[in-house]
Amino acid sequence: MAISWIMFFTEQRVVLIWTVNGRITMPFVCRDRQLELLAYRHSQCDLAYSRGKWYLLATWDIPDPTEDEVDQFLGIDQGVINIIADSDGNIHETQAVEEKCGKTRTVRQAP
């Protein structure tokens, strides 16, 4: 169905669709997160029919989140010699990981 214009009434959970055949008002169902995202609706919507149900497909233009001030961070380096080393200078190893790496190394070196 060709849609020429659409308007959401989120409090009433109703959508007003103007089509080439006239105006249609119908209820819509969505979760709370999608309802919040309707504030960022961008451009047009498409009306699709699939498996006996109608779907209104909308695109959103969501702004990038603001950066928070960070006063602490932890960097992780996964290496060959040290399995995991963090930016605080701690080296994290376990016996099981070391054994697995040793077995893998042996298999790779076999002729």
N, C-alpha and C positions, 0 to 999 in steps of 0.2 A: 504494500500500500504506500503510495507516495504521500509524504508528510510535508506540508509547506510551513508549518509553524507549530511549536509546542510550548506549553507552560505547565510547570509543576506547582501544585498547592500542597506543600509538604505536611502542614498541620492536619489537613483533611485527608491526606493520602489520596489525592485525586489528581489526575493529569488531564489537561485540556489540549486536545489535538485538533489542529485545523488541517484538513485534507483537501484534496481537489474535489471531493464529493460532499464537503460540508464539515461542520464542527462536531467533534465527538468528545464527550466527557466520560471518563471511566476511572474506577479506583485502581490503585497500583499497590503492589506488595514488595517490600524490600526490607533488608535488615537495617539496624541503626547506623552501622558504618556507612552503608551506601547512601542513607538519608543525609548524613553529614557531608558526604562527598558531592551531593547535588549542588551545594553552594559553589563548587568549582566547575560546574558543567561548562563545557566548551563547544561552541558551534552547534551542529545539528545532532539529531538523534535518528536512529533507524528503528523501524518497527519490523520485527521478524516473527515468523510463525514456524514453530518446530515441535514435532511430536505432539500435536494437539494443543499447544499452549502458545500464547502471544508473549513476546519479549520486547521490551523497549531498551535498545542498546544506546548508551550514552557515553561520550568521551569526556574526560576531565582534564583540566589544566591546573595541576596542583603546584603551588609555589614551593620552592626549595625551603627546607626547614632552616631556621636560624642556627648559627653555630653557637654552642654553649662554651663557656670558659672552662678550660681543662687545666687543673693544677697538678694532676698526677696521671701518669700513663705507664703502661707496661708493654714493652716490645718483646716479641718472641722471635728467636732465630732457630729454625730447624736445620741442623747441620749434619755433616758426615761424622765428624769426630765427637761432638757433643750433640746428643739427640735433641735436646731443647735447652737453650740458654736464654735467660730473660735479661732485660735491660738493667735490672738491679744487681746483676753479676752472679746470680744463682744458676747452677747447672742442675737440670732435672733429669735423672736417669732412673731406670728400674732394671732389675735383673732380667725380667722377662723380655724387655725390649732389647737389651744387650744380647741375650741368647738368640733371639730371632734374627737380629742383624748379623750375628756371627754365622748362623746357619745359611742365611741368604748369601753372605759373602763367600762362604765355602762352596756353595752350589754354583755361583757365577764363575768362580776360579777353576772349577773342574774342567778338564780337557774334553 
